[in-house]
């Protein structure tokens, strides 16, 4: 089966991007709110655990690099949003177990 660029494919790829402080991928942390694709341009709406996140620039760089590796991606546009704010409630059950919460 040939690769098809889709929001699910992007989300799956983003499982390789981990928050360096929490050591959990950004999908399971609930940091990615939305993925849209239009003619090879991937738009990602996401947040960080806090506006003062010291590793924010590293995470954003990793997100862009990860998605750019996918076939058919021409550009990655990341929109950092603070509404709704991130909370521990957004963390997946699997990540909660991993983090001990």
Backbone bond lengths (Angstrom), bond angles and torsions (degrees), N, CA, C in turn:
res aa  C-N    CA-C-N  psi(-1)  N-CA   C-N-CA  omega(-1)  CA-C   N-CA-C  phi
1 X - - - 1.456 - - 1.529 109.62 -
2 X 1.307 117.64 129.82 1.462 123.09 -178.63 1.531 110.50 -73.65
3 X 1.331 115.00 149.52 1.458 120.56 177.50 1.527 109.15 -67.47
4 X 1.310 116.11 137.20 1.463 122.29 175.59 1.521 107.92 -124.65
5 X 1.327 115.46 121.80 1.454 120.14 178.33 1.527 108.75 -67.82
6 X 1.320 116.09 119.89 1.457 122.04 -179.16 1.523 108.78 -148.34
7 X 1.317 115.70 167.40 1.465 120.31 177.31 1.526 110.06 -59.96
8 X 1.337 117.15 -39.18 1.465 120.45 178.51 1.525 111.31 -63.97
9 X 1.336 116.90 -39.92 1.466 120.56 179.00 1.530 110.50 -64.38
10 X 1.325 116.15 -39.68 1.471 120.45 178.40 1.528 109.70 -65.72
11 X 1.320 117.04 -47.11 1.469 120.37 179.01 1.531 110.99 -59.61
12 X 1.319 115.91 -41.50 1.459 119.98 179.03 1.533 110.34 -62.06
13 X 1.326 117.61 -43.75 1.466 121.37 178.36 1.527 111.12 -62.91
14 X 1.325 116.47 -37.05 1.469 120.44 -178.11 1.528 112.87 -69.24
15 X 1.310 117.42 -10.08 1.473 119.90 173.87 1.531 110.87 -66.81
16 X 1.337 116.41 -13.93 1.468 120.74 176.96 1.527 112.32 -84.76
17 X 1.330 117.28 -6.95 1.463 121.37 -179.95 1.522 108.48 -100.68
18 X 1.324 115.30 115.54 1.467 119.80 -178.45 1.526 110.87 -109.81
19 X 1.305 115.59 148.83 1.460 121.32 171.19 1.525 105.19 -71.45
20 X 1.344 118.71 117.48 1.466 120.53 -175.75 1.526 114.62 -60.25
21 X 1.332 116.61 -26.73 1.466 119.72 -179.94 1.524 111.64 -80.20
22 X 1.329 116.86 -39.93 1.461 120.05 -176.22 1.531 112.22 -95.31
23 X 1.321 116.81 -17.68 1.469 123.27 179.44 1.521 113.19 58.88
24 X 1.314 115.10 36.76 1.461 122.78 176.41 1.525 106.28 -130.00
25 X 1.331 116.94 143.42 1.463 118.87 -177.60 1.527 111.32 -66.76
26 X 1.329 114.81 154.72 1.464 120.55 -173.23 1.524 113.53 -69.59
27 X 1.335 117.11 -21.08 1.467 119.65 175.77 1.527 109.45 -71.60
28 X 1.336 117.02 -50.21 1.467 120.25 179.90 1.526 112.33 -67.42
29 X 1.335 117.05 -24.78 1.466 119.37 175.42 1.526 111.59 -75.55
30 X 1.323 116.97 -14.09 1.461 120.02 -179.53 1.516 113.23 79.98
31 X 1.332 117.25 24.65 1.463 120.34 -178.22 1.526 113.18 -83.31
32 X 1.323 117.22 -21.17 1.466 120.76 -179.23 1.524 108.59 -94.69
33 X 1.330 115.81 117.36 1.462 121.37 -177.99 1.521 112.55 -93.12
34 X 1.323 116.99 -31.61 1.455 118.46 -177.51 1.514 112.73 -162.00
35 X 1.341 116.19 152.49 1.458 123.41 176.98 1.525 107.49 -135.15
36 X 1.320 116.34 127.55 1.463 121.79 176.15 1.516 108.63 -129.27
37 X 1.313 115.59 144.72 1.458 120.70 -179.72 1.518 108.48 -128.26
38 X 1.343 115.28 131.66 1.457 120.31 177.70 1.525 108.63 -142.62
39 X 1.318 116.62 108.60 1.467 123.25 177.13 1.530 112.35 52.90
40 X 1.317 116.32 45.15 1.461 121.30 177.09 1.517 115.34 85.41
41 X 1.313 116.96 -2.91 1.470 120.68 176.81 1.521 107.20 -98.07
42 X 1.325 115.06 119.93 1.458 121.21 -177.58 1.525 108.66 -100.60
43 X 1.305 115.86 118.33 1.455 122.02 176.30 1.524 109.20 -101.27
44 X 1.309 115.56 127.51 1.464 120.93 -179.34 1.519 108.39 -121.14
45 X 1.331 115.73 123.54 1.455 121.30 173.88 1.516 106.60 -102.48
46 X 1.313 115.27 120.79 1.463 119.16 -176.74 1.519 110.10 -148.32
47 X 1.311 113.63 173.71 1.448 120.56 177.54 1.525 107.82 -132.83
48 X 1.296 115.89 -179.22 1.468 122.59 173.05 1.522 106.39 -123.87
49 X 1.308 116.74 168.35 1.463 118.83 -177.33 1.528 112.27 -64.79
50 X 1.348 116.38 -24.64 1.461 120.52 175.09 1.528 108.54 -159.80
51 X 1.340 117.28 155.39 1.467 119.46 178.02 1.532 112.67 -60.85
52 X 1.315 116.87 -24.86 1.462 120.95 -179.36 1.531 112.44 -97.51
53 X 1.315 117.32 18.90 1.466 121.79 -177.93 1.532 109.93 -54.78
54 X 1.344 117.59 114.91 1.466 120.08 -176.42 1.529 113.84 -67.50
55 X 1.317 118.41 -21.07 1.465 120.86 -179.46 1.528 112.06 -103.44
56 X 1.330 116.90 9.80 1.461 121.49 -179.93 1.526 112.97 -50.88
57 X 1.337 118.89 -51.07 1.466 119.51 -179.95 1.534 112.97 -59.58
58 X 1.308 117.59 -36.28 1.474 120.58 178.09 1.526 111.05 -66.79
59 X 1.319 116.55 -40.86 1.465 120.66 179.17 1.527 109.95 -64.09
60 X 1.324 117.39 -45.33 1.464 121.13 -178.82 1.526 111.19 -63.29
61 X 1.318 116.55 -40.97 1.461 121.16 177.27 1.529 110.56 -62.50
62 X 1.322 116.53 -42.27 1.466 121.22 179.05 1.525 111.29 -66.18
63 X 1.332 117.43 -39.26 1.465 121.68 178.20 1.528 109.57 -60.91
64 X 1.316 116.84 -50.26 1.460 120.33 -178.63 1.536 111.03 -61.55
65 X 1.322 116.98 -46.75 1.460 120.50 -179.56 1.518 112.83 -62.02
66 X 1.307 116.34 -41.00 1.459 122.27 -179.48 1.526 111.15 -63.68
67 X 1.315 116.41 -46.98 1.463 120.81 -176.39 1.531 110.98 -72.61
68 X 1.319 117.53 -35.17 1.469 120.56 179.42 1.531 112.07 -62.60
69 X 1.312 117.78 -22.48 1.470 121.79 179.60 1.528 112.38 -74.65
70 X 1.329 117.12 -16.65 1.462 120.14 -178.16 1.531 110.57 -73.17
71 X 1.323 117.39 137.49 1.469 120.75 177.86 1.530 111.40 -58.59
72 X 1.321 115.69 134.65 1.460 120.80 176.65 1.514 114.92 92.31
73 X 1.336 117.99 -6.70 1.464 120.42 -179.76 1.530 108.94 -84.39
74 X 1.338 115.12 124.47 1.463 121.00 178.86 1.528 111.56 -99.49
75 X 1.334 114.91 -32.43 1.461 120.34 -175.93 1.521 108.69 -157.36
76 X 1.326 115.70 150.71 1.464 121.49 175.77 1.533 107.43 -121.12
77 X 1.304 115.57 128.77 1.454 122.02 177.41 1.526 107.65 -118.85
78 X 1.332 116.04 118.75 1.470 120.62 -178.18 1.524 108.89 -108.76
79 X 1.315 115.27 125.60 1.455 122.10 178.01 1.524 107.76 -111.56
80 X 1.335 116.25 110.57 1.465 120.80 177.30 1.518 108.25 -84.29
81 X 1.317 116.00 124.82 1.462 121.37 179.60 1.534 109.86 -121.86
82 X 1.292 114.61 153.16 1.476 119.28 179.66 1.524 111.71 -115.69
83 X 1.317 116.74 -1.36 1.463 121.69 176.30 1.514 108.75 -123.23
84 X 1.272 121.77 124.22 1.462 124.53 -4.63 1.521 110.30 -72.08
85 X 1.318 116.70 148.35 1.460 119.58 179.41 1.528 110.99 -67.10
86 X 1.317 114.72 148.13 1.465 119.33 177.08 1.525 108.57 -68.68
87 X 1.311 115.04 144.27 1.464 120.72 173.65 1.523 108.19 -145.96
88 X 1.288 116.37 165.26 1.461 122.58 -179.35 1.534 110.95 -60.22
89 X 1.328 116.93 -21.31 1.462 121.52 178.67 1.527 112.63 -64.18
90 X 1.333 117.62 -20.57 1.460 122.28 -177.85 1.531 112.60 -83.82
91 X 1.319 117.52 -8.55 1.467 122.45 -177.18 1.532 109.90 -76.23
92 X 1.335 116.18 135.44 1.471 120.53 179.87 1.529 110.87 -65.53
93 X 1.312 115.27 159.22 1.465 120.87 179.30 1.532 110.75 -59.48
94 X 1.330 115.92 -41.95 1.471 120.52 179.01 1.532 111.28 -60.45
95 X 1.323 116.75 -44.02 1.459 120.26 179.59 1.523 111.38 -69.08
96 X 1.331 117.09 -34.37 1.473 119.76 176.69 1.523 110.86 -59.62
97 X 1.343 115.23 -42.78 1.465 119.36 178.77 1.522 110.24 -64.37
98 X 1.326 115.76 -42.40 1.469 121.08 -179.99 1.529 111.45 -62.76
99 X 1.335 115.62 -38.06 1.468 120.57 -178.64 1.535 112.45 -86.14
100 X 1.314 116.74 -9.41 1.453 119.75 -179.67 1.520 113.56 74.89
101 X 1.320 117.43 34.17 1.478 120.28 -179.74 1.510 110.26 -120.31
